[in-house]
Amino acid sequence: MRPPFRFPDDLLALQEAWLHTYTDLAQAPVTSGTTALRRRLITLSGRLHTHPYWTTPTDWRAGGVELRRAARGHAREEGAHRSRPGGQPPRTAG
């Protein structure tokens, strides 16, 4: 079994920005100008693929899916924290 990936915060932030931009582009009305969103998506894609975390081209293929999963999970956690009063995570008994 492969050890879990540990991604730097800036790489996770890039992937989250990519996911948000992709969602915004997908939800944009056909009649609206989407050039800025498409350009942002292209820029973010380039930054993701050339991030120093990926030391070889095969690293991206191996870790790209895990990065997207981690970014989606992180975004869900952030959304859950924001939906609670004061933006605080739920308390656990301990």
Secondary structure as UniProt FT lines:
FT   HELIX           9..27
FT   TURN            30..31
FT   HELIX           35..49
FT   TURN            52..53
FT   HELIX           57..83
FT   HELIX           85..87
//
